[in-house]
Amino acid sequence: MPELNPKLDLVGSGFAAFLAPPSPEVVRFTVGQPDFDTPAPVVDAAKAALDRGETTYTRPQGSESLCRAVADHLKKFSINTDANDVVITPGCKQALLYGIMATVSEGDEVLLLSPAWPSYDGIIRLVGGVPIHVPVKREDYHPDLNALQAHITPKTKAILINSPNNPTGAVYTREETEAIVKMAVEHDLWILDDMIYSTLVWSEGGYTSPCEFDGGPERTITIGGWSKGWAMTGWRLGWITASPKIIDGVKKINVSSATHVATFLMPAAEVALGLTEEIDIMNDSFRARRTVAHEAFSSLPGIVVPKPEGAFYILCDITGTGMDDMEFATRALEEAKVQVIPGSLMQDGEGLIRVSYATSIENIHEGVKRLKNWLESRA
Ligand SMILES: Cc1ncc(COP(=O)(O)O)c(C=O)c1O
């Protein structure tokens, strides 16, 4: 038999081993998706589009009105893009693939702030790029700008950022984002900005786009989507926007692969961007859970938890328990019936566990109670 593409061997399986649905009595802190239903007006809009027969091929980059709605949405974050430079993609992940394919060639290095969401590493390797993991500061998970600078080589092509961040919950400050843009300008790098959690910020300040700073707009590829902020993970809808030169490349990749997202989902995605009340209810709930989860996990013996600033994750340092993160996650599942993600599934995540608080306050209390009993029984 002929050989497979050897690059496939370079791609890991991410969190998969710890995402398997456990038995029902287990409290799961592993699932990175909102535990809310997609808002009803969005579902109704998709049904209505189906009833209107919107089931044929359409404009590959996405309907004009949806691209305009995305461009309008992005203005709230000072990202001034033309609707013609927006491409709608099957999920944010596909937008990341397109953005990386358009900018990264064989052997190019891409800087990641680590621990980073594992899919970045896999996507970069699939296109022949080399992910370079630069550890964030352990005390607050913010970028270590000196370390970032020190990892730039003649082969560096791009910096990929994600704020609010999965898995750390950090939201980068304006100053940090500005410094990253400066570095990118100085070394002529692309910035891939995964802003998927941009509407989920619980700290002061909010998400800052690299497009806000001199040199940012022309070198930033902004990538986002509906999955997290609108409770639409299964709809597979994302967007990508950048300067026309990059987007022309992205359009080629899109037309050569997906063609476009499902036609009848586009009016629904547009309705989603216009919602406020439904989104506020979800965000108020996440804000409250973040406080509860942070306090509860901080109370556990041997565990230190920097305060999460956005998204719905907290990253706990469990080194004080005397266990490594694999042992912690494996035993927590077996002995305490609590499922968490061990940090060492990500580069530079050793000694950490990721907790998703996209679950009810009752579950948070119950899960933490079990962990407390388990940890104290070991003392
Ligand atoms: C940082 C980050 N980017 C992108 C995605 C993928 O988004 P989508 O489901 O829209 O492909 C995720 C999902 O977990 C994520 O955490």
The ligand as an ORCA input file, in Angstrom:
! r2SCAN-3c Opt
* xyz 0 1
  C      -9.490     28.821     21.414
  C     -10.460     28.116     20.525
  N     -10.510     28.429     19.234
  C     -11.347     27.797     18.399
  C     -12.193     26.804     18.858
  C     -13.063     26.073     17.881
  O     -14.236     26.724     17.596
  P     -15.296     26.081     16.596
  O     -16.100     25.115     17.385
  O     -16.116     27.232     16.124
  O     -14.556     25.428     15.496
  C     -12.174     26.447     20.204
  C     -13.027     25.355     20.707
  O     -12.844     24.814     21.759
  C     -11.297     27.135     21.062
  O     -11.253     26.862     22.375
*
